[in-house]
Amino acid sequence: MAPETAAPEANDAETAAVPIIAIVMAAIAVGGSYYGMGTAAGEKAYYAGLRNQEYQNVKWKVRTAAMGALGVVGGPIFMTGFENNFYSMI
């Protein structure tokens, strides 16, 4: 088998991986931005006067609103950032 015929097959496999890497990197970036938004929102909620007892009364409403606004993937990531930062401040 000549080297010219083997190279395109290997090259096809390598070029097929490039879009997958780009998609994974974009997903990580979007997830990081959702987490960052949640962290900032948790901090703002704390400084606005929200405390643990009040938050426990509305926790599921907030979670539902985040799921509705950001979807089934973005909502939980946002809420993880929100609750991690909020609970660390109380």
C-alpha positions in Angstrom: 0.0 0.0 0.0 1.4 3.4 -1.0 1.8 6.0 1.8 -0.3 8.4 -0.3 -3.4 6.3 0.2 -3.0 5.8 4.0 -2.5 9.5 4.8 -6.0 10.7 3.8 -7.7 8.1 6.1 -5.6 9.2 9.1 -6.2 12.9 8.2 -10.0 12.4 8.1 -9.9 11.0 11.6 -7.9 13.9 12.9 -10.1 16.5 11.2 -13.2 14.8 12.5 -11.9 15.4 16.1 -11.5 19.2 15.6 -15.3 20.0 15.6 -15.8 17.8 18.7 -13.1 19.6 20.6 -14.6 22.9 19.7 -18.1 21.8 20.8 -16.7 20.5 24.1 -14.8 23.8 24.7 -17.9 25.8 23.9 -20.0 23.8 26.3 -17.4 24.2 29.1 -17.3 28.0 28.5 -21.1 28.3 28.5 -21.3 26.2 31.7 -18.7 28.4 33.3 -20.7 31.5 32.4 -23.9 30.0 33.9 -22.0 29.2 37.1 -20.4 32.6 37.2 -23.9 34.3 36.8 -25.2 32.1 39.7 -22.3 33.1 41.9 -22.8 36.8 41.2 -26.6 36.4 41.8 -26.0 34.7 45.1 -23.7 37.5 46.3 -26.2 40.1 45.2 -29.1 38.3 46.9 -27.1 38.1 50.1 -26.1 41.8 50.1 -29.8 42.7 49.2 -30.8 41.2 52.6 -31.8 37.7 51.7 -31.0 35.3 54.6 -31.2 31.6 55.0 -34.7 31.3 56.6 -36.2 33.6 53.9 -34.5 31.7 51.1 -35.7 28.3 52.4 -39.3 29.6 52.0 -38.7 30.5 48.3 -36.0 28.0 47.3 -38.0 25.9 45.0 -39.6 28.9 43.3 -36.1 30.3 42.6 -34.9 26.9 41.3 -38.0 26.6 39.1 -37.5 30.1 37.7 -33.8 29.3 36.9 -34.8 26.1 35.1 -37.4 28.0 33.1 -35.1 30.8 32.2 -31.9 28.8 31.5 -33.2 25.4 30.6 -32.7 21.9 32.0 -28.9 22.1 31.6 -28.2 25.8 32.4 -30.6 26.1 35.3 -28.9 23.5 37.6 -25.5 24.9 36.8 -26.7 28.4 37.6 -28.3 27.3 40.9 -25.1 25.4 41.9 -23.2 28.7 41.6 -25.9 30.6 43.3 -26.3 28.3 46.3 -22.6 27.6 46.7 -21.9 31.3 47.0 -25.0 32.2 49.0 -24.6 29.5 51.5 -20.9 30.3 51.9 -21.8 33.9 52.9 -24.4 33.1 55.5 
